[in-house]
Amino acid sequence: MVTNTAAKLAACVLVCIGLAGAIFAQTSPLPGPTVPAKTLPVPDGGESLVINPTTGECRARWRRDLRWTREEFDKSCAHLGLSK
């Protein structure tokens, strides 16, 4: 009779230890992606956000009224493979 009670007590203790371990094993989620050091430009109200020249603008070549300098324009269009 003593061994049956000792076995039940041991099983109860093991279950309690297992539950306590499961509770304490919970961790906080890992942080998401970090913000890059340089933020993207934010347009003013009513202004459209255009970071790089479009394919059509690259085909039409650089003009003075564009928002990019000639060097910026050529560099961006070179990435598209459409410059000159």
Backbone as a ProteinNet text record, in pm:
[ID]
protein_1_A
[PRIMARY]
MVTNTAAKLAACVLVCIGLAGAIFAQTSPLPGPTVPAKTLPVPDGGESLVINPTTGECRARWRRDLRWTREEFDKSCAHLGLSK
[TERTIARY]
81.4	0	87.1	197.1	286.5	347.3	383.4	446.6	348.6	219.3	120.4	104.5	103	90.9	217	332.1	458.4	465.3	414.3	414.9	321.8	204.8	111.2	170.8	236.1	298.7	411.7	491.7	600.7	545.9	438.2	377.3	320.7	259.7	204	314.3	423.6	536.4	595.1	610.4	663.7	572.8	441.5	347.3	357.4	365.2	377.4	507.1	615.5	743.5	735.3	670.2	653.7	571.1	462.3	379.2	455.1	526.9	604.2	711.8	775.6	877.6	817.3	697.3	631.1	592.3	549.6	511.4	633.3	741.3	861.3	939.8	911.4	982.7	929.2	812.6	756.5	848.6	879	966.6	893.1	942.2	881.9	923.3	840.7	875.4	998.3	1068.6	1186.6	1145.3	1229	1192.1	1186.3	1100.4	1085	1202.6	1189.4	1298.6	1325.6	1450.3	1487.3	1474.1	1456.4	1443.2	1581.8	1596.9	1728.8	1770.5	1901.3	1954	1903.7	1897.9	1850.9	1705.1	1617.3	1476.4	1444.1	1338.1	1294.9	1232.9	1241.4	1181.6	1030.3	972.7	829	780.5	683.9	638.7	555.2	554.2	466.4	324.3	227.9	88.6	61.3	-3	-37.8	73.3	192.2	305.9	316.4	342	355.1	496.9	510.1	639.5	703.3	807.7	882.4	1028.7	1084	1221.6	1318.1	1287.3	1374	1297.7	1370.6	1302.8	1232.7	1123.9	1051.5	1122.3	1079.4	1137.1	1116.3	997.4	968.9	1056	1079.7	1166.6	1309.6	1354.8	1491	1502.8	1398.5	1402.4	1398.8	1328.6	1316	1440	1530.8	1654.8	1629.1	1738.7	1732.9	1694.2	1612.7	1577.3	1599.1	1610.9	1634.4	1517.1	1396.5	1279.5	1255.3	1339.4	1326.4	1378.6	1334.2	1372.5	1511.7	1574.8	1705.9	1814.6	1934.7	2048.8	2083.4	2163.1	2199	2270.9	2359	2434.4	2340.8	2246.6	2151.2	2065.4	2022.1	1938.4	2013.1	2135.8	2214.9	2242.3	2269.2	2298	2174	2058.1	1934.5	1896.8	1911.7	1876	1975.1	2098.8	2197.4	2155.3	2092.3	2042.7	1932.6	1856.9	1751.2	1806.3	1929.1	1991.2	1939	1889	1827.5	1900.2	2005.9	2071.9	2153.1	2149.7	2226.1	2231.9
-117.3	0	125.6	121.2	235.7	263.7	164.2	184.3	245.6	211.1	268.3	418.4	457.4	597.3	673.4	614.3	678.8	697.9	603.4	613.6	725.4	735.6	842.9	979.8	988.8	1114.2	1151.9	1057.1	1083.4	1128.5	1064.8	1103.3	1244.5	1278.7	1412.4	1518.5	1487.5	1580.8	1600.5	1494.7	1505.6	1587.3	1568.4	1646.9	1794.5	1824.3	1964.2	2026.7	1952.9	2004.1	2027.1	1935.3	1951.4	2074.3	2095.9	2214.2	2342.9	2344	2462.1	2490.3	2386.7	2405.7	2462.2	2413.7	2465.4	2611.2	2649.6	2789.1	2879.9	2841.8	2926.1	2921.7	2824.1	2813.7	2911.9	2972.7	3069	3190.7	3233.6	3349.1	3455.6	3575.4	3682.9	3666	3712	3696.7	3778.8	3731	3802.9	3934.2	4037.3	4164.3	4151	4230.6	4229.2	4296	4319.5	4382.5	4523.1	4560.5	4692.6	4795.9	4918.8	5028.5	5063	5076.9	5112.6	5250.6	5274.8	5400.8	5518.5	5502.9	5609.4	5582.1	5674.6	5654.9	5700.5	5646.7	5683	5822.2	5893.4	6026.8	6019.8	6113.4	6120.6	6242.8	6225.3	6339.4	6436.6	6562.9	6660.7	6632.5	6698.4	6675.6	6703	6609.3	6624.1	6588.6	6563.6	6530.2	6378.4	6329.2	6185.4	6142.8	6022.3	5968.8	5894.6	5952.4	5889.5	5891.7	5774.9	5766.6	5759.1	5678.9	5660.8	5696.3	5729.8	5756.7	5631.1	5653.3	5540.2	5496.2	5383.3	5332.1	5431.4	5490.2	5587.9	5711.6	5756.5	5873.7	5842	5722.6	5684.9	5680.8	5630.1	5624.8	5764.2	5857.8	5994.6	6078.4	6028.7	6096.2	6207.9	6258.2	6357.7	6495	6569.6	6708.1	6791.3	6920.5	7008.5	7011.4	6989.8	6999.9	6874.5	6774.5	6654.3	6682.4	6603.2	6626.7	6572.8	6500	6442	6522.7	6520.3	6576.3	6480.5	6526.4	6441.2	6315.1	6331.4	6216.4	6115.7	6164.9	6075.1	6002.1	6076	6019	5909.3	5939.4	5840.2	5716	5737.5	5624.1	5535.5	5598.4	5521.9	5448.3	5515.7	5451.4	5340.4	5354.5	5249.4	5119.3	5131	5010.9	4943.5	5023.2	4965.5	4912.5	4951.2	4906.7	4983.9	5105.1	5180.9	5309.9	5340.6	5468.1	5463.6	5567.4	5588.9	5465.3
0	0	0	69.7	77.1	-58.9	-132.6	-263.2	-362.1	-352.7	-442.1	-414.2	-288.8	-250.3	-290.5	-273	-310.7	-462.2	-538.3	-683.2	-728.5	-663.9	-698	-664	-549.9	-508.1	-603.6	-645.1	-738.7	-873.8	-920	-1046.9	-1039	-927.8	-907.9	-906.8	-838.7	-834	-973.2	-1051.2	-1186.7	-1278.1	-1263.9	-1344.1	-1307.7	-1178.2	-1134.1	-1184.3	-1180	-1230.6	-1381.4	-1452	-1596.6	-1631	-1558.3	-1582.4	-1550	-1439.1	-1401.7	-1505.4	-1556.1	-1660	-1787.6	-1823.8	-1943.7	-1927.4	-1809.1	-1784.6	-1791.7	-1728.1	-1725.8	-1856.8	-1942.2	-2068.8	-2172.6	-2147.8	-2241.1	-2247.5	-2368.6	-2386.2	-2465.8	-2459.7	-2538.1	-2683.5	-2777.2	-2918.4	-2954.3	-3054.6	-3100.2	-3164.7	-3155.1	-3216.3	-3368	-3429.2	-3573.9	-3642.5	-3771.4	-3845	-3792.2	-3795	-3745	-3855	-3816.5	-3912.1	-3963.6	-4094.7	-4147.1	-4098.1	-4096.6	-4046.3	-4129.2	-4258.9	-4346.2	-4380.9	-4345.3	-4373.3	-4515.2	-4568.3	-4701.7	-4700.7	-4811.2	-4814.3	-4805.9	-4733.5	-4718	-4794.2	-4885.2	-4964	-4881.4	-4923	-4862	-4907.6	-4845.4	-4880.4	-5027.6	-5094.2	-5234.1	-5330.2	-5280.9	-5366.8	-5377.8	-5496.8	-5513.8	-5479.1	-5427.2	-5385.4	-5502.1	-5558.2	-5666.4	-5624.6	-5599.1	-5551.9	-5669	-5767.9	-5884.2	-6010.6	-6117.2	-6243.8	-6295.3	-6366.4	-6425.1	-6552.7	-6604.6	-6728.9	-6842.4	-6849.2	-6953.4	-6942.3	-6819.8	-6800	-6841.1	-6813.5	-6853.9	-7006	-7072.8	-7219	-7280.5	-7213.1	-7264.4	-7234.5	-7156.5	-7117.7	-7016.7	-6960.1	-6853.4	-6908.2	-6830.4	-6860.6	-6735.3	-6750.9	-6635.9	-6539.4	-6586.6	-6499.6	-6415	-6427.3	-6344.3	-6204.6	-6109.2	-5969.8	-5934.7	-6025.3	-5998.4	-6069	-6013.3	-6084.7	-6197.4	-6289.1	-6402.8	-6355	-6253.8	-6201.9	-6134.7	-6054.5	-5987.9	-6091.2	-6192.7	-6297.5	-6372.6	-6413.7	-6487.8	-6403.5	-6275.9	-6187.7	-6171.2	-6150	-6132.9	-6260	-6374.2	-6501.3	-6537	-6492.5	-6518	-6449.9	-6333.3	-6264	-6344.6	-6418.9	-6502.2	-6634.6	-6666.3	-6791.1	-6912.8	-6888.3	-6996.7	-7028.9	-6957.4	-6981.3	-7108.9	-7181	-7304.6	-7385.3
[MASK]
++++++++++++++++++++++++++++++++++++++++++++++++++++++++++++++++++++++++++++++++++++

